[in-house]
Amino acid sequence: MDLFEAIEKRFSYRKEMDQTEIPLEDLKKIVQAGLDAPSGVNAQTTGFIIIRNPNVVKAIREMPKANGSMATAAAYIACHVARKPVETYMDMSFDIEDCAAAVENMFLATTAMGYGTVWIDGWLRKDNRATKIAELTGLEDDRVIRIILPIGKMLQEQEKRVKKPFEERVSVV
Ligand SMILES: Cc1cc2nc3c(=O)[nH]c(=O)nc-3n(C[C@H](O)[C@H](O)[C@H](O)COP(=O)(O)O)c2cc1C
């Protein structure tokens, strides 16, 4: 799929997913897109967990208030950063931006490969869910999961969200 087609087709899929196991090679290809993303001062502060162990996947699917794609994903990809933000350049930390750049690359790769996903951030930060998933995956204590992507083939139709008109958000000077 052409890059601009993937950008245009990308959307947050929140409905039921096919739970058939996803080939590890596909998941690695998606994560490679995240690794290829830019990062502040090329510090590459992000780390990734491919979650496909059936017991761990089941435990995440069954977490309270997981629904739709979070409750039915075939696999998950978590993006983690240091608990204490890394001062990459002078007193500045780019951890969150690094994470966001990587996640968008992975989102586009996921779309191009015919899988659905949704950028899960707010849900993770509530009720210690990020910590629980970190425990399930054996993540080191000095790292925190900032974003998780449920991955799977989409089983249902879902309308794309409407974006505001170009003119409303863009100025040309
Ligand atoms: C920083 C950020 C945090 C987000 N957190 C969540 C979330 O916790 N749960 C969720 O369902 N969607 C989450 N989303 C997805 C947005 O709701 C979604 O991108 C937005 O509604 C636009 O829809 P689209 O992705 O289909 O274009 C998040 C997106 C971003 C960029």
Residues whose N, C-alpha, C, O or C-beta is under 5 A from the ligand:
A	BS01	LIG	R10 F11 S12 W119 I120 D121 G122 W123 R161
